[in-house]
Amino acid sequence: MGYLLYTGRFQPFHEGHAQLMKSAIIKYPNLKPLVSIDIRNKDKSNPYSFEYRQMMVKQFLSEVEIISHDTSKIIGGLEKMYDRLNIICSKVGISNIKTLVVGPDYPKEARRFWLDKGCKVFAPSKRFNSGLSGTELRQRGISIITNFGCKYKCKFCIWKNHPLNKTIAPTDWNKLELFLKENAYKQKVSISGGGDPLYNIENSSKTVNWWKKLISITKKNDLKVAVHTREKIYNTEFWTNLHRCSLSSDNLSKEQEYIEYLSNIVNVRLVRVIDHSITEKIVQNYIEFCIKHNIQLTFKQLVAKQNQDKKYFRLKKQYGHENLGLIKFLDSGDYNLYYMPDNTIRSVYKW
């Protein structure tokens, strides 16, 4: 039995890579799947460690064997390509490689290299993962999704019937800390959710303890926290105190008892989905409230069959240019890299 080899930098390894390898495994069931990760020296284009990339491969492809190779000492572009390919050959053994799995952008010269050595090449005609590239994913922000509860009053709610709704929040702290450590260069992590991250926080010791643990990890990795919430919108005292608390760790209010651990928060962003029920007057009320209390505000396009909502784009055109930085309109698909409640990492927010 020979190898079905997939090799690359995988900065990061994501759903597109996994879909490609799964397709190859289906086509070549008699070959042993092998992923070889190029270690490389860390730099702007290679921020992720071997440990993190190995974890991501295992998340999506538990059945594959993983090895590493190192081409960091070979400096140069296409003219040094054959030197890099020969390192892989010597690591695995060219006689053991029966089929090479490559992406749609894999150079023709490199494909010819493998074909000349008697290997087959499995290549898709188009990119998986909704067309996202590693470069785009490295530039994305990061979010942690929680599910501490919700009123579920939105008519088009997509969370209450979602399988992950049974999971409250990420609890694999080792994996979560590695995720935050590896993405610390992005400087900020947002906490969001189908269930609100601040839902009933003043009455839930479980929620408070989770937040304390999270803040401890973010401080350790020099990450600021942004909270995306729908809670407490009409409680002006809460918002005023929470915003002040985000700037100082001093005792500031009676509510300090349950929000003091949020002192690492850089901002609080109120989130409102533009669904059928929202009116122009409601939008104006949200904007006036958030400007008055210096709260960031996001209007999100509905993530459902109705997501091409004319109302959303009309309101975005009308209000999207006002108070830039404080008020934001978020199109469907314009999202982050997600750490989900079931402790998986996703670059495509699928429902």
Secondary structure, 3 states (H helix, E strand, C coil): CCEEEEEECCCCCCHHHHHHHHHHHHHCCCCEEEEEEECCCCECCECCCHHHHHHHHHHHCCCCEEEEECCCCCCCCHHHHHHHHHHHHHHHCHHHEEEEECCCCCCHHHHHHHHHCCCEEECCCCCCHHHCCHHHHHHCCEEEEECCCCCCCCCCCCCCCCHHHHCCCCCCHHHHHHHHHHCHHHCEEEEEECCCCCCCHHHCHHHHHHHHHHHHHHHHCCCEEEEEECCCCCCHHHHHHHHHHCCCCCCCCCCHHHHHHHCCEEEEEEEEEECCCCCHHHHHHHHHHHHHCCCEEEEEECCCCCCCCHHHHHHHHHHCCCCECCEEEECCCCCCEEECCCCCEECCCCC
